[in-house]
Amino acid sequence: MAAGTYNFILDQGATFSRQLTVKDNGSVMNLTGYSVASKMRSTHDTSTVAGTFACTISNATGGVITISMTNSVTGAIEEGIYVYDLEITSGAGVVTRLMEGTVTVNPEVTR
């Protein structure tokens, strides 16, 4: 399965939450026994993490993943354009990148 590209906007200082349904060849993927992780950085090769998404498998048999950040986490990220990816890891340790792309952080005015 090749990673899909999805670019999105994150509003600085606002709560962020998205639910994703993972499909493989058109069928919902059973994520029982999997874990999920996602981070964003200013560039692909920097070691500094700009933000870490809280990731949960909210419905394993339905293939549903929830990624989120609290308003205090998004508030600590400087405005700009970042790169991210989202990976799942099977119980056997096989890592699969599901998504990748850019995150544009819009600045907060009301603080």
C-alpha positions in Angstrom: 0.0 0.0 0.0 1.5 3.3 -1.1 1.1 6.3 1.2 -1.6 8.8 0.2 -0.8 12.5 0.1 -3.1 14.8 2.2 -2.2 18.4 2.9 -4.2 20.3 5.5 -4.5 23.5 7.6 -4.0 23.6 11.4 -5.2 26.7 13.2 -2.7 27.8 15.9 -4.3 27.8 19.3 -7.4 25.8 18.2 -8.2 22.1 19.0 -7.6 19.8 16.0 -9.2 16.5 15.5 -9.7 14.2 12.4 -11.0 10.7 12.0 -9.6 8.6 9.2 -10.9 5.2 7.9 -8.1 3.0 6.6 -9.0 0.9 3.5 -6.9 -1.6 1.6 -8.1 -2.5 -1.9 -11.4 -0.9 -1.2 -12.1 -2.8 2.0 -11.9 -1.5 5.6 -8.6 -2.7 7.2 -8.9 -4.4 10.5 -6.4 -2.5 12.8 -6.7 -4.9 15.7 -3.2 -5.2 17.3 -1.9 -2.1 15.5 -0.5 1.2 16.9 -0.4 4.5 15.1 1.9 7.5 15.3 2.2 10.9 13.5 4.7 13.8 13.8 5.3 17.0 12.0 8.6 18.8 11.4 9.8 21.9 9.6 11.7 19.8 7.0 12.0 16.1 6.3 15.7 16.0 7.5 15.5 18.0 10.7 15.7 16.1 14.0 13.4 18.7 15.7 9.8 17.7 16.1 7.5 20.7 15.7 4.4 18.8 16.9 3.2 15.3 17.8 -0.3 14.3 17.0 -2.2 12.2 19.6 -3.1 9.1 17.7 -5.6 6.4 18.7 -7.3 3.5 16.9 -10.8 4.4 17.8 -12.5 1.5 16.1 -10.0 -1.3 15.2 -12.4 -3.6 13.2 -13.8 -0.6 11.4 -10.3 0.7 10.5 -10.9 4.1 12.2 -8.0 6.2 13.4 -8.4 9.5 15.3 -5.6 12.1 15.2 -5.7 15.2 17.4 -3.9 18.0 19.1 -5.1 20.1 22.0 -5.3 23.9 21.7 -2.3 24.3 24.0 -0.2 22.0 21.7 -1.3 23.9 18.5 -0.7 27.2 20.3 2.9 26.3 20.8 3.6 25.7 17.1 4.9 28.7 15.1 3.0 29.6 12.0 4.4 28.2 8.8 4.4 25.2 6.5 5.5 21.8 7.9 5.8 18.2 6.7 4.2 15.2 8.4 3.5 11.6 8.0 1.2 9.0 9.7 2.3 5.4 10.2 0.8 2.3 11.6 2.7 -0.5 13.2 1.4 -4.1 13.2 1.8 -6.3 16.3 4.6 -8.1 14.4 6.5 -4.7 14.0 5.8 -4.1 10.4 5.6 -0.3 9.8 3.4 1.1 7.0 3.2 4.8 6.1 -0.5 5.6 5.4 -0.3 9.3 4.7 2.1 12.2 4.2 2.0 15.8 3.2 2.2 19.3 4.4 0.5 21.1 7.3 0.0 24.8 7.0 -0.2 26.4 10.5 -2.3 29.6 10.4 -1.4 32.1 13.1 -3.7 32.8 16.1 -4.8 36.4 16.8 -7.1 35.9 19.8 -4.9 34.6 22.7 
